[in-house]
Amino acid sequence: MKKLKLLAAMLMVSVGTYAQKLPADSIFAQFYKATGGKALWDGVKSYNIKRSYAAAAATPYDAVITASLPDQSIYKNKTIMKRSFVYTVKGDQGWVKVPIGPKVDVKDLSQAEQQNMRQELYDNLVPFIDYKNRGLIATTVGTETLNGVPVNNVELQGKGVKYNLYFDAKTGLLVRQKTSEAGVEITTDLSDYAKSAYGILYPTKLVELNSTDKKPVTIKSALTVNDQVNVELFKR
């Protein structure tokens, strides 16, 4: 009898724990609400991000990213020691401009490189934007503790890529993102949320750790939304 009672108690705990799992869409909805509202997020058509990257024993560099969601286009200019490397994906094409002395060499990006940039188009904001239409599947893993704070862990999976997204259970904000792709895991901690002029909150500080080199990179970020996109950026 005691064993039966113990088993029943364990089943009740298990069922109770499962019942506490929020659906992934509910967790995403909490994030949207906490960061300005779903209507504002649905109104995002383009964005510009300025970022600075710094790591121990590495040369710091800056990047400017401009993207248009309706056009599925993204432009990224990485400036390292006053040399600019420009990566662009527009529609079904992608290329990189590499400075060689006074000239610029233009090369096609591989299909894998293009696909990575198309993912960045959303990842630079949040990877679950319009996720169902993009062929991704979201599943709530459960609640756990991260840096002493309860978080909801949502797994977002697509072709060749998996994300684990950790949302502060109290504030609804995304505080950590793990991206697993091609055997490499990148963990990004997001903090210092600020309100953009457009009205949505975004993290101004990111700390990124790659499982390959294991050197943390601190990223400072500034976001503007729906400014006019300079079409000259997307000319080859």
C-alpha positions as CSV (number, residue, x, y, z in Angstrom):
1,M,0.0,0.0,0.0
2,K,2.8,2.4,0.9
3,K,4.5,1.7,-2.4
4,L,1.2,2.5,-4.3
5,K,0.8,5.8,-2.4
6,L,4.4,6.7,-3.2
7,L,3.9,5.9,-6.8
8,A,0.6,7.9,-6.9
9,A,2.4,10.9,-5.3
10,M,5.2,10.7,-7.8
11,L,2.7,10.6,-10.7
12,M,0.9,13.7,-9.3
13,V,4.2,15.6,-9.0
14,S,5.0,14.6,-12.6
15,V,1.6,15.6,-13.9
16,G,1.7,18.9,-11.9
17,T,5.2,19.7,-13.3
18,Y,4.0,19.0,-16.9
19,A,0.9,21.2,-16.3
20,Q,3.1,24.1,-15.4
21,K,4.7,24.2,-18.8
22,L,3.5,27.2,-20.7
23,P,2.9,26.7,-24.5
24,A,5.7,28.2,-26.5
25,D,3.4,30.7,-28.2
26,S,2.3,31.9,-24.7
27,I,6.0,32.5,-23.8
28,F,6.6,34.3,-27.1
29,A,3.5,36.4,-26.4
30,Q,4.8,37.4,-23.0
31,F,8.0,38.5,-24.7
32,Y,6.2,40.6,-27.2
33,K,4.1,42.2,-24.5
34,A,7.1,43.0,-22.4
35,T,9.0,44.6,-25.2
36,G,6.3,46.9,-26.7
37,G,3.5,44.7,-27.9
38,K,2.8,42.4,-30.8
39,A,1.4,45.1,-33.0
40,L,4.7,47.0,-32.9
41,W,6.7,43.9,-33.7
42,D,4.3,43.1,-36.6
43,G,5.0,46.6,-38.0
44,V,8.8,46.0,-38.2
45,K,9.7,46.1,-41.9
46,S,13.3,47.1,-41.8
47,Y,16.0,47.8,-39.2
48,N,19.5,49.1,-38.8
49,I,21.9,47.9,-36.1
50,K,25.3,49.3,-35.2
51,R,27.4,47.0,-33.1
52,S,30.9,47.0,-31.6
53,Y,32.7,43.8,-30.8
54,A,35.4,43.3,-28.2
55,A,37.2,40.2,-26.9
56,A,40.4,39.6,-24.8
57,A,43.5,39.3,-27.0
58,A,41.6,40.0,-30.2
59,T,41.3,43.0,-32.4
60,P,38.0,44.9,-31.8
61,Y,35.8,45.6,-34.7
62,D,32.5,47.4,-35.6
63,A,29.6,46.3,-37.8
64,V,26.7,48.0,-39.4
65,I,23.7,45.8,-40.4
66,T,20.8,47.0,-42.5
67,A,17.9,44.6,-43.3
68,S,14.6,44.6,-45.1
69,L,12.2,41.8,-44.1
70,P,9.7,42.1,-47.0
71,D,12.6,42.0,-49.5
72,Q,14.5,39.3,-47.6
73,S,17.6,41.4,-47.9
74,I,20.4,42.0,-45.5
75,Y,23.6,44.0,-45.7
76,K,26.5,43.8,-43.2
77,N,29.6,46.0,-43.2
78,K,32.4,44.7,-40.8
79,T,35.1,47.2,-40.3
80,I,38.4,45.8,-38.9
81,M,41.4,48.0,-38.6
82,K,39.9,50.5,-41.0
83,R,39.2,47.8,-43.6
84,S,35.6,47.2,-44.6
85,F,34.3,43.7,-45.5
86,V,30.8,44.0,-46.9
87,Y,28.4,41.0,-47.0
88,T,25.1,41.2,-48.8
89,V,22.2,38.9,-49.5
90,K,19.4,40.1,-51.8
91,G,16.7,37.7,-52.9
92,D,18.4,34.5,-54.1
93,Q,21.8,36.1,-54.5
94,G,24.7,36.8,-52.1
95,W,28.1,38.3,-52.4
96,V,31.0,39.7,-50.3
97,K,33.2,42.7,-51.1
98,V,36.8,42.2,-49.9
99,P,39.3,45.1,-49.9
100,I,42.6,44.3,-51.6
101,G,44.9,47.3,-51.6
102,P,43.1,50.2,-53.3
103,K,40.6,47.8,-55.1
104,V,37.6,45.8,-54.0
105,D,37.2,42.1,-55.0
106,V,33.6,40.9,-55.3
107,K,33.0,37.2,-54.7
108,D,29.8,35.1,-54.6
109,L,28.8,33.7,-51.1
110,S,28.3,30.0,-50.9
111,Q,24.8,28.7,-50.4
112,A,25.6,27.9,-46.8
113,E,26.9,31.4,-46.2
114,Q,23.8,32.9,-47.8
115,Q,21.6,30.7,-45.6
116,N,23.4,31.8,-42.5
117,M,22.8,35.5,-43.4
118,R,19.1,34.8,-44.1
119,Q,18.9,33.4,-40.6
120,E,20.6,36.5,-39.3
121,L,17.9,38.6,-40.9
122,Y,15.7,37.4,-38.0
123,D,18.3,36.4,-35.4
124,N,19.4,40.0,-35.1
125,L,16.0,40.8,-33.7
126,V,14.6,37.5,-32.3
127,P,14.7,34.1,-34.1
128,F,11.0,33.2,-33.5
129,I,9.6,36.0,-35.7
130,D,7.0,34.4,-38.1
131,Y,8.6,31.0,-37.1
132,K,5.8,28.8,-38.3
133,N,5.8,30.2,-41.9
134,R,9.6,29.8,-41.9
135,G,9.4,26.1,-41.2
136,L,10.5,26.1,-37.6
137,I,8.9,24.1,-34.7
138,A,8.7,25.5,-31.2
139,T,8.5,23.3,-28.1
140,T,8.5,24.2,-24.4
141,V,11.3,22.3,-22.7
142,G,10.3,23.5,-19.2
143,T,11.2,25.8,-16.4
144,E,14.7,26.0,-14.9
145,T,17.0,28.3,-13.1
146,L,19.6,30.6,-14.8
147,N,21.8,32.8,-12.7
148,G,19.4,32.3,-9.8
149,V,16.4,33.4,-11.8
150,P,13.5,31.1,-13.0
151,V,13.4,30.9,-16.8
152,N,11.3,29.3,-19.4
153,N,13.3,27.2,-21.9
154,V,11.8,27.0,-25.4
155,E,13.4,24.9,-28.1
156,L,13.1,26.2,-31.7
157,Q,14.2,23.8,-34.4
158,G,14.5,24.1,-38.1
159,K,16.5,22.5,-40.9
160,G,20.1,22.3,-39.8
161,V,19.7,24.6,-36.8
162,K,18.4,24.5,-33.3
163,Y,17.8,27.3,-30.8
164,N,17.3,27.1,-27.0
165,L,15.7,30.3,-25.9
166,Y,15.6,31.2,-22.2
167,F,13.0,33.8,-21.1
168,D,12.9,35.3,-17.6
169,A,9.7,33.8,-16.1
170,K,8.9,37.1,-14.4
171,T,9.7,39.8,-16.9
172,G,9.2,37.8,-20.1
173,L,12.4,39.0,-21.6
174,L,14.8,36.8,-23.6
175,V,18.0,36.5,-21.5
176,R,19.9,33.7,-23.2
177,Q,20.0,32.1,-26.6
178,K,21.9,29.0,-27.5
179,T,22.2,28.3,-31.2
180,S,23.4,24.9,-32.4
181,E,24.4,24.5,-36.0
182,A,26.9,22.4,-37.9
183,G,28.3,21.0,-34.6
184,V,29.0,24.4,-33.2
185,E,27.1,25.9,-30.3
186,I,26.9,29.7,-29.7
187,T,25.6,30.9,-26.3
188,T,24.5,34.5,-26.2
189,D,23.5,36.3,-22.9
190,L,21.3,39.3,-23.6
191,S,20.9,42.2,-21.1
192,D,20.6,46.0,-20.6
193,Y,17.3,46.2,-22.5
194,A,16.5,49.7,-23.8
195,K,13.6,51.2,-25.7
196,S,14.2,52.1,-29.4
197,A,12.8,55.3,-30.9
198,Y,10.3,53.0,-32.6
199,G,9.1,51.7,-29.3
200,I,10.3,48.1,-28.9
201,L,12.8,47.1,-26.3
202,Y,16.0,45.4,-27.4
203,P,19.2,44.2,-25.6
204,T,22.0,46.8,-25.9
205,K,24.6,44.3,-24.5
206,L,25.3,40.8,-25.7
207,V,28.0,38.4,-24.5
208,E,28.7,35.7,-27.0
209,L,30.6,32.4,-26.4
210,N,31.4,30.1,-29.2
211,S,32.0,26.4,-28.3
212,T,34.9,26.3,-30.8
213,D,37.2,29.0,-29.6
214,K,35.6,29.5,-26.1
215,K,36.5,33.2,-26.0
216,P,33.7,35.5,-24.8
217,V,32.9,38.4,-27.1
218,T,31.1,41.5,-25.7
219,I,28.9,43.2,-28.1
220,K,27.4,46.7,-27.7
221,S,24.3,47.2,-29.9
222,A,22.1,50.1,-31.0
223,L,18.9,49.5,-33.0
224,T,16.7,51.7,-35.2
225,V,13.6,50.4,-36.9
226,N,11.8,51.3,-40.1
227,D,14.2,54.0,-41.2
228,Q,14.4,54.4,-45.0
229,V,16.6,51.7,-46.5
230,N,19.4,53.0,-48.8
231,V,18.9,50.9,-51.9
232,E,22.5,51.7,-52.9
233,L,23.7,49.3,-50.2
234,F,22.2,46.4,-52.0
235,K,23.9,47.0,-55.4
236,R,26.6,44.6,-56.4
